[in-house]
Amino acid sequence: MAPQQIQIEVAYATPDKQQIIPLRVPAGTLVEEAIERSQIKHYFPEINLAEQKVGIWSKAVKLDHELREGDRIEIYRPLIADPKAVRRRRADQAKDEGRADPVTGGRRRTRGNDSAEKAEENN
C-alpha cells in the first residue's frame, strides 16, 4: 500500500519574478525535503537554506518541520536593511526637520490640534 500523499506548495519570489510550485508528497515529509523535491533552486539558484529562513503561511518554521495537507512553504529572502535602523533614521530625520519633538521623538503638538486642549477650552 502506497503512503498517503498530501498536496503542498513551495513559494519563492524576487522583485522581478515569483514561482509557486504545487507538489504532492508523502505524509510525514519535512520542509527541507519538500523544497528539494520541488526543484525550486532550478529557478532560483541563489537560494541558500543554511542562511535563509522559511515559513508556512507566513509563520516561521524550521527545516525539520513536518508538513500537513495544504501547507505552503515560503522561502524568505534576506533583508536588505535592518527595519529598526530604517525607522530610527526616519525618526532622526523628522526631528531634524522639526516634524517631531526633539526630546520624545513624538509628533509635535501645536496649539489647537489637541482634543484635550479643545475640551478644556470649551469648559
Salt bridges, closest charged atoms under 4 A:
GLU36 OE2 - LYS41 NZ 3.29
GLU74 OE2 - ARG72 NH2 2.46
GLU97 OE1 - ARG99 NE 2.80
ASP114 OD2 - ARG109 NH2 3.22
GLU117 OE2 - ARG109 NH2 2.87
GLU117 OE1 - ARG111 NH1 3.34
GLU121 OE2 - ARG111 NH2 3.98
